[in-house]
Amino acid sequence: MIKIILTLLILILSQNISANDFRLHFHNGQKAFSEKNYEKAHTIWLELAEKGYPQAQSTLAYLYASGTGVDKNFEISAKWMTKAANQGELQSMYNLAGLYFEGKGVDIDYKKSEELYRDSLQKGFKVSVSGLIQ
């Protein structure tokens, strides 16, 4: 019984360390970005995004959609937005809905766009209402 409790305690502590590591690395990416060191920011955020962190996935999606520090590429942007949206990242859900509406990086799909706008609105992302009145 003590071994089980100790194992659970170690797992909980390691998750907190991972979350703290993520915040630190993500912040380092933000610092690099603010210093216009886009290559370094991209490298940091890519590593985090590949580990499944939705905030980093959403940020990478922004870089590719805007062409900031990378070649503008809506297909790659949509890939990262989808990964983040599938984890409930509301900004990505909203932005992905816009890509489906406009057909940028994905095929035009008004039904999918509306579903994403509605889902993000129901989860509290109020600006999504603007997508539903288009």
Secondary structure, DSSP 8 states (H G I E B T S, - for coil): -HHHHHHHHHHHHHHHHHHHHHHHHHHHHHHHHHTT-HHHHHHHHHHHHHTT-HHHHHHHHHHHHHTSSS---HHHHHHHHHHHHTTT-HHHHHHHHHHHHHTSSS---HHHHHHHHHHHHHTT-GGGHHHHT-
